Amino acid sequence: MKPYDDCRYCGGTVDERREQLDYRFRGKLYLVENVAVGVCSQCGERFLTAAVAKQVEAAVSSLKA
């Protein structure tokens, strides 16, 4: 099973890459490095799986600001 379906916006193929993610949480911007992100090969739209989104949210919410 593929972790990503085709792009919901243009129908292009979505491939997984490791990238920096800009993540906003409680009014602050966090830059999270080395995140598994699905990127459309045609339009560049980015997608997260539910598991990755939960991991990013847990990591950011545990930070003391």
N, C-alpha and C positions, 0 to 999 in steps of 0.2 A: 504494500500500500504506500502510495506517495504521501509525504507529509503535507503537500500543498496541491490544491486543484489548479486548473488553469485560471488565469487572471480573471477576476469578476468584472473588470472594467473593459478590457479589450480582447480577452480570450487567448492571450499569449501564454507561453510556457513560463512557469515560475520555477526558478532554480534557487537552491539554498546557498547562501554565502554567510561569511562571518563579517559583520560590520559594526560600526559604532551606531548606537541608537540614541536619539534625542528623546528623553522621556520626561514628561511634566507630571509632577505629583505635588498636590497641595500648594499650588501656585509657584513652585520652583522648578527650574530646568536642571535635569541631570543628564550627563553623558555617560552611557553605559557601553563599555568596550567589549568586543568579541562576542556579539550576540548572534545566534542563528536566526537569520532573516530570510524570508522568501522574497526574491526580487524578480519582477516580470521582465522577460528578455525584450519585450516590445515597448512598453510604456514606462517601465521603471518603478511602477507602484510596488510598495513594500508590504509584506504580510508577516504576522507572527502566528505561530501555533498557540493554542490555548495554554499548553504546558509552559512554553517559553514566556508568554505574557505573565503568567502567575509567578514564575521565578524572578522575572525582572521587578514586578511589583513588590514581592517579598523582600528582595535585596534592597530596593530603594526605601521602602517603608521602615526597614530596620536601622537605617542610618540616623544618627543623631545630628540634627541640623542646628 
